[in-house]
Amino acid sequence: MLIQFGLADYSETDNCRVAIPSGGTCTVSVTATPQALGDRSTQMTVTFDSALAQRISIALTSQFPITVGAPSVTFSDPTLVGAYSGQQYLSLSNYGYTPVIYSLSISGDFVVQNTCSNPMTGFTGCSLSVVFHPRKSGSQQGTLTITVPGVSPVYQVPLTATGFNIAASPARPSRPSRIPLTSSVQTTQPPSVVLPPQVVSPPRVVLPARVVTPKTRTSLLRGSSSIRRLKQRRVADPH
């Protein structure tokens, strides 16, 4: 009898190596050691005498002993080179009954600050923080890795951030050099403009109005009456 699995995550032990009598049984124990997280379902194939085979489906979902609150961390605001960004928090939880020993490592221009207990007791949770400390400008990536002893797959959290430099102030433009004038340089005088003569009108003199007072007018009237009487006398006396 031959027992095979579709994935290397599985192994087995059995007591079926001897001939099984008619109506007899044997026991096969299957052990799973996931090599990755997620769906690790497969099939176990049992072959009898190279002629008869039986396939048995095995369903398994692999989960990391510590549950991480976010699949990735992104720092949305750019950070000045040499400075520290604001903190990004990441939750860790242990939903099992057994305490879990773990270790943390981080790559890139990132710093992790861990306040969680280690080992992490069952049914507890805590938070750790990640800070970006760029040493160069531009988009940068890093990885936060959580490792549990005895568990072959590690849990990795991708980190993304951007660093920038303060732009240097632009240099002042240099003044153009003056070209010295020499005797070989000819200068052109601007053309003269002759304006036509302007006719100036003499100033207009305005005399003040003469006001005749009532007394003067009376005198003039009296003088006129005397002249009329004199004319009448001359007409009456021919001599």
PyMOL commands that set and color helices and strands:
alter all, ss='L'
color gray80, all
select helices_A, chain A and resi 214-236
alter helices_A, ss='H'
color red, helices_A
select strands_A, chain A and resi 2-5+10-14+28-32+38-39+42-48+52-58+61-62+67-68+73-74+79-80+88-94+103-106+110-114+124-132+138-147+155-164
alter strands_A, ss='S'
color yellow, strands_A
deselect
rebuild
show_as cartoon
